[in-house]
Amino acid sequence: MGDEARIPPSLDGVAAKMQPDYLRSVVDRGADDRPYMHTRMPGFGLANLPGFVEALTELDKPLPRPEVAFDTTMAKVKAAGRFLVGSQALSCIKCHTFAGQRAEGVQGIDLTIMTRRLQPAWFHRYLLDPQQVRPGTRMPASWPNGETFYPNLLGGKTTAQIEAIWLYLADGGNAQHPVGLGQQSIPLLPSGSAIIYRNFIQGAGTRAIGVGYPERANLAFDANEMRLALIWQGAFIDAARHWTDRGAGWEGPLGDNVIRWHEGVPFASLEKPDTPWPTSKASDLGYRFGGYRLTPDDRPTFLYSFDGVEVEDFPNAVAGTEPSLLWTLRVKAKRPVSDLFFRAAVADRIEPQADNTFVVGNMKIVVRDAEGRIRRSRDKDELLIPVRFQNGQAEFRLEIHW
Ligand code: HEC
């Protein structure tokens, strides 16, 4: 750390900068931000300074906190904050420790104690223009002239993005670690093409095929059961466990908003409207996995067959304010199959809306080129799509938004 950091910061604005509780603890016990300051301010003992912090706070009123209204869930706001802090965006963790984990270069003050220490308004002002608040600082302006590098994130609003970081960091030690934290992390970053990752993925079985798309929607396909197992947004996966001497084990999604898909085979023939969906393993029901075919930019179409039916299963990521999936299913039958259904969702409650749209928890499914139906079976709602063959072929699509 350079010499500039050894100069104690000016007292001017100290109360506007710090949370009263934090300031109280500093006055009482002395500052202990050693990696940051290299000096240890002595504690004066609050008992010797009655009303000192209150007087300072009165004199030096913090600015009002900027008002931010989000039109998305708190989980998504925090996911945006986590993204910005991580190595695939503004890389705050390159210079700041995070929950005690060392940064790469400069060991700036720990990100997870910032909201306990700082006034939110000061945080906003500092992030907008660190040079203005602290001339000569090595901290870059991440929103130069107030402009964001991420126009699709939280409506492209700078204040909303800074507030998202604050809200994410306010979880302190419980905040989910950002992407790229730690010396050993190898986050895979799809750019241009999709990335296929075949390894043990938590929640997707022993024959999982993970696919990360540049649009930042990702999925894991379970090639034992021929089913979509997981979908998630944001960062794809950390390959460190499998590529370094940490070796074997299961790795989970690195991103956010993970949805676990229901279990069971995707297609079944149902004799009667209330015939329950089969629960046997795919192999016992005659399913065979036939590998996958890739587009020029490496997006897989999964191929499988059962009972004379061949399926081309092509879930694909689509860019947007929120990345989504457009899932195309093509089915060919060598001989006529009756009462064949695709099961698109299973949940306690599935809410039908206009235009073949169905709400399943935090997810919205739009059925295209087919008709979705809800039935109650085994105490759950199921969204079924009847497969209607024409000349031995059928094709339909699902849009998945979450
Ligand atoms: C290139 C290194 C670097 C990056 C990247 C960086 N910082 Fe900093 N930051 C610093 C340094 C160094 C300081 C200490 C102030 C100084 O000495 O200039 C600091 C100080 C701060 C402070 C003031 C803390 C205090 O109590 O005074 C906040 C808040 C902060 N950083 C937040 C962030 C956030 C959030 C990000 C990501 C958006 C980030 N920083 C990215 C280097 C960096």
Boltz pocket constraint, residues with backbone or C-beta under 6 A from the ligand:
constraints:
  - pocket:
      binder: B
      contacts: [[A, 4], [A, 5], [A, 36], [A, 84], [A, 85], [A, 90], [A, 91], [A, 92], [A, 93], [A, 94], [A, 95], [A, 96], [A, 106], [A, 108], [A, 109], [A, 114], [A, 117], [A, 118], [A, 123], [A, 126], [A, 127], [A, 134], [A, 136], [A, 137], [A, 138], [A, 139], [A, 140], [A, 142], [A, 165]]
      max_distance: 6.0
